[in-house]
Amino acid sequence: MNSFSVLGIIVSAISILAIETEAYTWPIPYQSVSNRPKNDPYCQAGLVPFCPTGKSVNSMPFVDPSDIVEVFALKKPVWSFKYGPLMGFFNIMHDGLGFRSKKTGLNYTMEWYELDQLFNCTFPHLLEDGNLKWCNQGALCVYDGINDTVWNQYGFIKKVSEVSGSQYNQFANWSLYDNNTAIYYETWSIYNNNNTDNSQVMFFDSFDCASWVLRAFDQLYAVGAKFDGNIKLNYTRLNLYSHTPLLIGNYTQIINSKNETLINGIREFYKTFQKRSDYLEQFTEAFNEIFVKKEFYFYYNDLYWYLTLKAPFIKITYYNIPLPGTK
């Protein structure tokens, strides 16, 4: 059965749940929460625990208001601890920020990333009873020091700004708030085409390490930071290209629909992505499945959407995004 016949079944099965796509304003806004829930003990990071040398939960370094704090952009290949520079050859990069107090000489690293490893944030666990369990929380890891070797070996450390201690402290307070309210990781960006002109429509935006850095830069700018316009920074996006997404509903609505074709279709789709032994192998298989099936069940804000993919189906982009206040 091809993707379009499946889509026809889905449309007829869930028309009572769906809203006309024209009713949406794209992109769909990311949904924050009022307070971070406790992470499900079922969810485990696996090879590397989250933030092993970081500060305690809801702990941020603050500085003397009269201090001057240097701000650094940090970038290195994803999984460089295991694969060295390999992912950098494909522009799959991880982003963070560094801060250095001129008064004390102390410095800090801040990274926002998955609590339970990237693949767990990208696809759910299919449980024996057929339910789907998502382990998709992300959080801010803050730790003492900036490891020059780790960041510079395959990436870089670039100074982008200086702020006063007072401005930095405002940013630190925002970081605490953001970390407790913007908690769900999203791997994919979804577009209608691969063009870079006005014909391109973003349906959904990713929410990952780069997203946090961009939000952090915006917040630093809002409290008065002036950025170095000579610094040019590119950011990784993992993109899917789709016809207009079709809203299916939340998982309870899907189960209550009693439509076995729809229910089994979602379960069979995610069954493909259950092996979690090797990071690179997992994503290679995921890429292959997407190219072969040309369909995707996409999870966003606790809702499932059906995507009918179109060429180029999936693509990694690495475009420049100017620092706030620069051209």
N, C-alpha and C positions, 0 to 999 in steps of 0.2 A: 504494500500500500504506500503510495507516495505522500509527500508532505501535504499537498493540497487536498487530497481526499481525507487525510486525518484532520486537517483544518476544518473541512466541511462538517465532519462528525462533531468536532468540538463546538463549532458555532451553534449547531442545532441542539447540542446537549446542554449548553450553558447559557443560552440566550436570555434566560430569566435572570442570570447573574450579571451579564455583561452590560456595560454602558457603551453607547456609541463612541467610537474613538474621537469623533469630532468634538466631543464634550470636554476633552482633555486639553490642557495647555502644556505643551512639551517644552523642556523636559519635565518629567514628574519630579516634584520636590522631594528631597531626602527627608525622611521623618525622624526627628529626634525624640528623645524620651525625657521624662521629668527627672528620673533618677536611674542610675545604672543598676540593673538586677545582678544578683550573684551569678557567677558563671556556673553552668550545669556541670556537676562533677563527672558526668559521662564524657564530657569534652576534654581531650588531652592534646597537648602540643606535640607529643611524640619525641623526635630526636633532640630538639633544643627547647627547653622550657622558656616561657615568656619572661623576659626581663630578669635574667638570673642574678645580675649584679646591681639592679636598680634600687631606687629608694622605695619606701613603703607606700602603700596605697594613699592617694590624696596628699602626697608630700611633694612640695615644690621648693627649690632654693629661692630665697629672696635676698636682696642686697640692700646696702645703704642707699637711701634715695639720692645722695649726692655722688654716687659712684658713676663711672662710665662703663658700659657693658658692650663689648664687641659681639657682633652677630655673624655667624658663619653658616654658609650652605654646605651640607655634607652629601656626598653621593658616591655610591659604590654598586657593583653588580649584585643583583639578587642572588642569595645563596652562595656568596663568595667564600664563605667558610668551608663549603664542600666542593664547589666547582671552580674556585678561583675566578679568573676573568671571563669564563665561558659565556655567561648570560649577558655580559657587557657587549659581546660581539653582535648580539641581537637587540641591543639597546633596552634590555630589561633591567632597569636600575631601581635601586632603593634609595630613598631620600630621608634626610634628617636635618636637624639644626644643632649648632653648637653655640655656646655663650661663654664669654670670658670676662671676668671682673678685672678691671684695671687696678682697682684699689687693693684687692687681695691676691690677685693672680690665679684665683681658682677658676676652673672652667667646668662646664657641664654639657652633656649630650642629651638631646630630646629626640625620640623617635616614636612615631605612631604606627603600630602594625598589629598583626593578628595575635589574639591570645592563644589560638590553638592551631597555628600553622595555616599556610595559604590555601592548600587544597581543601581543608575543612571549611574555609570561608567561601569557597567557590562552588562546592557541591555538598548536599546534605548526606548524612548517614541514612541508608535505607535499613530500617530495623526489621527484625524477624516478623513482627506483626504487620508489616507493610507501611507503618508510619514513617514519616521523614523527620529527622532531628537535625537541626542546624546548629553548628558550632561556629558562629560567624561574628563573635564580638571582636572588636579591635580596641586598643587602648594605648595610652601614652606611657612610654618607658623613659624614665629620667634617671640618669646615673652620673656620678662624678667623673670628670676627666673627658678629654677628647682623644681617642686612640688614633694618633697620626698615622701609624703603620697600617691599621685596618682600613682607614678611609683613603689614604693616599696610594696604597699599593696598586689598586686597580681603578680607583676613582679619584676624588679630589676633595679638598677643603678650600673654600673661597670665602673671604671676608666680604660681606655685602652691606654692612651698616654698623653704626654705633648708636646706642640709645642711652639716655640717662638712667640712673638707678630707679628713679620714680617711674619712668616709662616702662622699664623692664618689669617692675613689680606689678604694674597694671596688666601687662601681658601674662605674667605668671598667674594672676588671679583668673584671667580669661581661660588659661590653659586648664586650670582645675575645673572650671565650669564646663568647658567643652568636653573634657574627658568624662564627665559624669552624664552628659546628655547626648553626645554624638558618638554612639557606641557600636554601630554595626558596620562591618567591613563589606565593601562591595567591589568585586574584582573588575566587572565589565563596564564599559561604556557602550551604549547602543545608539547607532545612527541609521538614517535612511539611505545614505550613500557615502562613498569615499571621497567626494569632492570637498574642496576647501572654500567654496564660494557660497553665495547666499542660498543655494538650493539645498545645502546640507541642513538636516534637522537632527538635533540630539533628542532622543527619546528618554534616555536615562544616563546619568552621570556616575562615574565610578566614585568610590569613597575609600581611599587607601592612603599609603604613606605620603605620596605626592600631594593628595588632596589636603592632608593636614598641613604640610609645609606651606602650601598656597594660602590656606586659611590663616596660618600663623603670620605669614608675611602681610596679609591684609590687615590683621589685627595690630601688628607692630606699626604699620603705616597709619592706622587710625589713631594710635596714641602718640604719633609724632615722629616716627622713624623716617629718615631720609636714606634712600637706597642708592648704591653705586650703579649708575646707568651703563657703565662699561662692562658689567658682569652680565653675561647671557646664560640663562639656565634652560635646559630642555627637560621635559618630563615624559615618562613612559605612560602610555595608555594601551590597554588591551581591549580592542574594539570588536564588536559584532555589528554586522550590517543586515538590516531587516526591513521587510515591508511593515506597514503600520502594526504595532503590537496589538494583540487581542487580550483583553483582561479575562482571566478565567475565574479568579476569586481566591479566597484563603483556603487552607487545606480542609477545614471543617466544611465549608460550602461545597468543595469538590467531592468529599466523601458523601455528604448528604444528597448530592445530585443523583446518587445510585447509578451513574452511568459508568459501567465497567470498562468501556473502551477508553474513556477519558482517564479514569483512575489507573488502569493498567498501563496506559500510555506514559503517564508521568512516572510511575514506578519503574517501568522498563527503561526509560530515558536515564534516570539517575542510577539505575543498577549498573550501567556501564562504567560509572566513575567511582566505584567502591574500593578498588585496590589502592592502598595508601602506603606502599612499601618504599617507593623511590620517587622523589619530587619530579625529576626530569622525565621519567617514564610516564608518570601520571599525566603531565601536561602534553606530552607528545601524543598519548592516546586520546586525550580530550580534543586536541586539534584535529586528529584524524576523524573522530566521530562527527565533529561538527561539519567537516567538509563532506563526509559521506551522507549524513542524514539531512543536512540543510534545514534543520529545525532545531528549536531550542525552547525548553521550559525555563523561564527566567523568573527569579525570586527577588522581590524588591518591596520593602515596607510591609512584609508579612503577606504579600499578595503574589500570586503566580500569574505570569503572562505567557502567552504562546507567541513565539517569534517564527515567522517564515523567513528564513535567511536568503539573502541574495548576494551575488558577487560584489566584492571579493570574499564575502562570508566572515572572515576573521582576519585581523591585521594588527600588528604592533606598530604604533606610531611613537615618535619621539620629537615633539615639536617644542619650539621655544615659546615660553610665556614670559613676557617682560615683568620685571620687578615692579611693584606698585609705585606710581609716580614717575616712571621712566618710560621712554618710548622704545 
